[in-house]
Amino acid sequence: MNKMLAKSLICFALGLIPFYMYAAESTYETDDAAKISLAHRDPNSQLHVYIPSLPYAYIMRLINGTLVRLDDSTRGWEYFIAYKHEKRDDLTYDFWLRDDVKFQDGTPLNADAVVENFNHFLQGAFTYTDIHRKLKSVEKLDAYRIRIHLNAPYGMLFHDLARINFYTQEYYRHHQWSKSITAENTALVGPFGAGPYILTQGYATGLAQSDTVVLKANPYYFEKSQPYIQTLTIHTRMPIDRVIDALSNKEGQIDIAFIPLNKKTEIVNSKYAKLYTLPSTTTLSFHMNLMNPQTPLHDLRIRQALNEALNQENLVKFAYKGEGVPSPFPISANMYAAKALSNAYMSHPPARMSDEEIARILNGVHLKVVTQDRFVSICKGIEYQLKRFGVTLSYDITSDEKYVFKQLLTNREHRYDWDLLLWGNEDWYGHPWSSLFTLYTPNQWCAIDKDDTLDAYMRTLFTLENSDSRFLPLMDTILKHVYEKAYMLSIPSPNMVVGINKEVDFTPSSVAIMRLWEAKLTPYHWSIRSSPLPQERLRYRLPTKVLPDE
């Protein structure tokens, strides 16, 4: 994992303190959880975690073992069950496996188990990347070494390997891989994986998930002494106001939560919670429904005018409360492959329409928006800006991400009547594909009907590793094409904003992995203390901004 450097920003931290430090400044203290946290697992220890976007992606990384796993680095992955590899040629890769890894039922995870798992995967590989076409076979070389064979060069191989989970033989007696457009690995309760936690209650597969998912520490986990917390309860659906109240005003209900950008004040002024923010590679994917035969968005000029009507600097300042950066493309401006072109386009945008021309194009346009409640404040900021050009919006709002996903993922079959759909596309892949897959028309995550040119660019991208000299120029070509076609509403790239119980020692990641096996508790955490919380622990904490350790 690319180590992250956490810094407490005193007084002017995040631009917050001058505006709402209502108590004396001396009552705001630096977070001390890391200094006093416990490096052992108490059997009573537990956390409640609110994950409203892509909970299945986060959970699968807590319960499963893979050759490599997602991390914060530019490369996007780190070794996990494998500890090294060798690329023999464009179609052949050798991997060396750790010899101390067991499944959660105590059976060995060796080359035989890995090969068996890949054979199962090949019969029903997921379809939201190109691995189902590129992976040919996997063979055993010795007890802890395997060889992967490809049908064609594939630059995204390692990112897919971070999503190909290994299961016990018992698992496959009950469940198999299928050609899924989301995930299915969190559908079956039991000791079937090799990750730090065991799924003991609930499920989360993208289009279907329980409101709560319970995980227990894996006694066979190979990273010794981890995890430090016995039980995790993941909450996937909850009204956002209830989340904020449970985190900031109570104990024992929510310990860690992704929070809306406009709810920072409640966390900073909480007696029980502290605020962490960090730049992220999350994209707020704002789809334009070109499958809807009635939408006015079939008119390219309307799509372009909508994008040009937005003042992204003001959106960052007011709707995002300073927690974001402008982005001219539907991909995070913090993504390494988009950063340079994003900066260039924001500094010197292509020829723009005048306000008068935008108003002529947009006046009288009405658009229906589908989104989660946690994004309403951003939508209202956008609505405020579009109103002066004669645009009106109506909303279909839910606290349930799977409702939003159903509207998107079954849109090709049902041709729903929404015009815009916004969801939190957190970086689940460690690669630009985590955003670009929403623009690839063979994919059900895409709301574009047809673009053969763009699809051809994407197929070329599949073949290139991100270290290839052709990779960044092709990314520029793709982004320029998408900008010109205005296929999505491009809005600022958000920071990650996380509220954490003050008695939890945990640093969030900038991508869609929660390394909760590394989280620790102080002796004052509600789940393990035996006496009332001391009054001095109720003092406010300075916000912490997490910066890449470069």
NORUR-V598571 format. One record per residue. RES is the residue in one small letter. PHI is phi in whole degrees, 0 to 359 (NA if undefined). Layout:
BEGIN
res={RES	RES}
phi={PHI	PHI}
END
This chain:
BEGIN
res={m	n	k	m	l	a	k	s	l	i	c	f	a	l	g	l	i	p	f	y	m	y	a	a	e	s	t	y	e	t	d	d	a	a	k	i	s	l	a	h	r	d	p	n	s	q	l	h	v	y	i	p	s	l	p	y	a	y	i	m	r	l	i	n	g	t	l	v	r	l	d	d	s	t	r	g	w	e	y	f	i	a	y	k	h	e	k	r	d	d	l	t	y	d	f	w	l	r	d	d	v	k	f	q	d	g	t	p	l	n	a	d	a	v	v	e	n	f	n	h	f	l	q	g	a	f	t	y	t	d	i	h	r	k	l	k	s	v	e	k	l	d	a	y	r	i	r	i	h	l	n	a	p	y	g	m	l	f	h	d	l	a	r	i	n	f	y	t	q	e	y	y	r	h	h	q	w	s	k	s	i	t	a	e	n	t	a	l	v	g	p	f	g	a	g	p	y	i	l	t	q	g	y	a	t	g	l	a	q	s	d	t	v	v	l	k	a	n	p	y	y	f	e	k	s	q	p	y	i	q	t	l	t	i	h	t	r	m	p	i	d	r	v	i	d	a	l	s	n	k	e	g	q	i	d	i	a	f	i	p	l	n	k	k	t	e	i	v	n	s	k	y	a	k	l	y	t	l	p	s	t	t	t	l	s	f	h	m	n	l	m	n	p	q	t	p	l	h	d	l	r	i	r	q	a	l	n	e	a	l	n	q	e	n	l	v	k	f	a	y	k	g	e	g	v	p	s	p	f	p	i	s	a	n	m	y	a	a	k	a	l	s	n	a	y	m	s	h	p	p	a	r	m	s	d	e	e	i	a	r	i	l	n	g	v	h	l	k	v	v	t	q	d	r	f	v	s	i	c	k	g	i	e	y	q	l	k	r	f	g	v	t	l	s	y	d	i	t	s	d	e	k	y	v	f	k	q	l	l	t	n	r	e	h	r	y	d	w	d	l	l	l	w	g	n	e	d	w	y	g	h	p	w	s	s	l	f	t	l	y	t	p	n	q	w	c	a	i	d	k	d	d	t	l	d	a	y	m	r	t	l	f	t	l	e	n	s	d	s	r	f	l	p	l	m	d	t	i	l	k	h	v	y	e	k	a	y	m	l	s	i	p	s	p	n	m	v	v	g	i	n	k	e	v	d	f	t	p	s	s	v	a	i	m	r	l	w	e	a	k	l	t	p	y	h	w	s	i	r	s	s	p	l	p	q	e	r	l	r	y	r	l	p	t	k	v	l	p	d	e}
phi={NA	293	298	248	257	264	230	276	259	279	64	262	306	59	71	268	300	301	271	213	275	284	276	299	301	294	278	266	241	291	300	246	301	295	283	241	291	266	264	219	261	278	298	267	293	203	226	250	234	259	234	275	243	50	301	296	291	291	294	298	279	273	250	242	257	220	301	228	223	302	213	278	288	300	299	95	206	224	295	222	288	276	243	196	212	221	271	281	198	296	244	222	227	257	231	258	258	299	258	245	259	236	290	291	264	93	280	288	254	240	298	301	294	294	298	301	295	294	297	296	299	298	280	203	298	296	241	272	232	247	296	292	260	269	282	262	195	225	235	275	261	203	301	225	214	230	231	258	249	251	280	204	305	214	286	259	306	293	291	287	299	285	239	264	276	256	234	287	299	299	303	287	285	246	209	231	296	221	285	273	261	232	206	225	288	257	264	233	282	145	275	255	257	223	280	291	232	254	287	245	201	93	201	202	236	97	277	215	200	281	293	229	228	248	237	238	300	276	291	259	298	279	281	303	77	258	283	271	239	285	229	243	247	265	257	258	215	193	305	296	295	293	300	297	295	295	281	269	244	220	242	85	247	222	254	222	209	285	240	299	297	268	248	295	303	299	281	297	263	260	279	243	234	226	249	240	229	201	301	225	255	293	247	274	281	249	287	255	276	278	274	282	295	263	290	290	285	295	281	304	295	294	298	294	294	300	293	286	289	277	264	291	299	291	299	299	292	260	284	266	54	82	261	175	224	300	217	279	235	278	209	301	292	274	293	306	277	238	299	296	291	299	298	295	290	287	284	223	294	303	313	256	284	284	300	296	292	301	296	297	285	264	304	91	286	241	228	262	246	251	196	274	298	288	255	297	297	292	299	293	295	293	301	300	288	285	301	289	257	87	267	240	236	235	232	238	247	217	266	253	298	295	294	297	297	299	297	273	281	251	291	294	278	256	50	295	266	288	256	232	220	243	218	273	271	289	291	274	230	67	199	305	302	300	257	292	297	284	244	266	295	291	265	288	280	258	252	265	285	200	201	296	295	296	299	294	301	296	295	292	301	305	277	256	286	290	271	291	297	272	293	295	301	292	301	300	298	298	294	295	296	295	298	294	279	50	288	225	277	272	232	304	277	277	285	278	237	231	263	225	305	297	263	245	261	203	248	293	260	273	238	277	219	250	279	289	292	265	293	231	245	278	297	264	294	303	282	235	279	247	223	301	293	301	301	293	282	272	293	293	250	296	299	241	254	263	242	300	272	262}
END
